[in-house]
Amino acid sequence: MNQNIGRPAISDKQVDTIFRKLEPYLKAGLSIHKACLKAQIPKSTVYDLKFENPDFAEKIEIAQSHQSILVAEIVSNELEFIKTKQSDGSGLTRDQIKFIQWVATNSRTTKEEFSRDEIIEAENEAMQMGKNDPRVMKTLFGAYQNMLNNLGYKLTQTT
């Protein structure tokens, strides 16, 4: 007499239903735990499915990365727009320049090359020198100029 003990197997249709219930919460940026609470699905079921079903695990991972991919695409599109505008000889707005600087100093791929560390170090040094020391402005301007040089763009500004 062979008796199977444990929970019954979950069908592909049930797995799909579980994912469809979780998907909007995961795409909204919630953790699996919170998504399970919102979708009223036991988190142990979801974690078991992730472990046992590679396709389900991949769908979960894709849903969790939705916002990151969306933001990266928006940033990329805006940079392409700015590049095209500049190639056409148009000046950039102050906001576009700030955006380029923000991307350069915060993007994982450009952060090291356009690091704000030099500026922060110069600002700290300037604070230690005192407000009336003429070297303060020279130090700060030098750091800012180096950062602009690293950007490699001719940053002509329009209002």
C-alpha positions in Angstrom: 0.0 0.0 0.0 1.8 3.1 -1.3 0.4 6.3 0.1 1.7 9.6 -1.1 2.0 12.1 1.7 2.2 15.9 1.1 0.4 18.4 -0.9 -1.0 17.6 -4.4 1.0 18.8 -7.4 0.1 22.3 -8.7 -1.0 22.3 -12.3 0.5 24.6 -14.9 -2.8 26.5 -15.0 -2.7 27.0 -11.3 0.9 28.2 -11.5 -0.1 30.7 -14.2 -3.0 31.9 -12.1 -0.7 32.4 -9.1 1.8 34.4 -11.2 -1.0 36.5 -12.7 -2.2 37.4 -9.2 1.4 38.3 -8.1 2.5 40.1 -11.3 1.0 43.6 -10.7 2.3 43.8 -7.2 5.8 42.7 -8.2 5.8 45.1 -11.1 4.8 47.8 -8.7 8.0 47.1 -6.8 6.7 45.1 -3.8 8.8 42.3 -2.4 7.6 38.7 -2.9 6.5 38.6 0.7 4.3 41.8 0.3 3.0 40.7 -3.1 1.9 37.4 -1.6 0.1 39.2 1.2 -1.7 41.5 -1.3 -2.5 38.6 -3.6 -3.5 36.4 -0.7 -1.2 33.6 -1.7 0.9 31.7 0.8 4.5 32.8 0.4 5.7 29.3 1.0 3.8 28.2 -2.1 5.5 30.9 -4.2 9.0 30.2 -2.8 8.4 26.4 -3.4 7.4 27.1 -7.0 10.4 29.4 -7.5 12.6 26.6 -6.3 10.9 23.8 -8.3 9.9 25.6 -11.5 12.6 27.5 -13.4 10.0 29.1 -15.7 8.0 30.5 -12.8 11.2 31.8 -11.1 12.2 33.6 -14.4 8.8 35.2 -14.7 9.0 36.4 -11.1 12.5 37.8 -11.7 11.3 39.6 -14.9 8.3 41.1 -13.1 10.5 42.3 -10.2 12.9 44.0 -12.6 10.1 45.8 -14.5 10.5 49.2 -12.9 14.3 49.1 -13.3 14.0 48.3 -17.0 11.3 51.0 -17.5 13.4 53.7 -15.8 16.6 52.6 -17.7 14.7 52.9 -21.0 13.3 56.3 -20.1 16.8 57.6 -19.1 18.3 56.1 -22.3 15.6 57.7 -24.5 16.1 61.1 -22.8 19.9 60.9 -23.4 19.3 60.0 -27.0 17.0 63.0 -27.4 19.7 65.3 -25.9 22.4 63.8 -28.1 20.3 64.4 -31.2 19.5 67.9 -30.1 23.1 68.7 -29.5 24.2 67.1 -32.8 21.8 69.4 -34.6 23.7 72.3 -33.1 21.0 73.3 -30.5 22.0 74.4 -27.1 20.9 72.5 -24.1 18.6 73.7 -21.3 19.8 74.0 -17.7 17.7 71.0 -16.9 19.2 68.9 -19.6 22.7 69.8 -18.4 21.7 68.9 -14.9 20.2 65.6 -16.1 23.4 64.7 -18.0 25.5 65.5 -14.9 23.2 63.4 -12.7 23.4 60.4 -15.0 27.2 60.8 -15.4 27.7 60.9 -11.6 25.1 58.3 -10.6 24.9 55.7 -13.3 26.6 52.4 -12.5 28.4 52.5 -15.8 29.7 56.1 -15.6 29.9 56.7 -11.9 33.6 55.9 -11.6 34.6 58.1 -14.5 32.5 61.1 -13.5 32.7 60.7 -9.8 31.7 63.5 -7.5 34.4 62.4 -5.0 36.8 65.1 -6.3 34.2 67.8 -5.8 33.2 66.6 -2.4 36.9 66.4 -1.4 37.4 70.0 -2.8 34.4 71.3 -0.9 35.6 69.7 2.4 39.1 71.2 1.8 37.5 74.6 1.1 35.5 74.5 4.3 38.7 73.7 6.3 40.5 76.6 4.6 37.9 79.2 5.6 35.7 81.5 3.6 38.3 84.3 3.2 41.1 82.1 1.8 41.6 82.9 -1.9 42.5 79.2 -2.5 38.9 78.2 -1.8 37.5 79.3 -5.1 40.5 78.1 -7.1 40.1 74.6 -5.5 36.4 74.4 -6.1 36.5 75.8 -9.6 39.3 73.3 -10.4 37.2 70.4 -9.2 34.1 71.5 -11.1 36.1 72.1 -14.3 37.6 68.6 -14.1 34.1 67.2 -13.8 32.9 69.2 -16.8 36.0 68.1 -18.8 35.2 64.5 -18.0 31.7 64.9 -19.4 33.3 65.6 -22.8 30.3 67.7 -24.0 30.3 71.3 -25.0 27.6 72.3 -22.5 26.1 75.4 -24.1 23.2 76.4 -22.1 19.9 77.9 -23.3 17.3 79.4 -21.0 
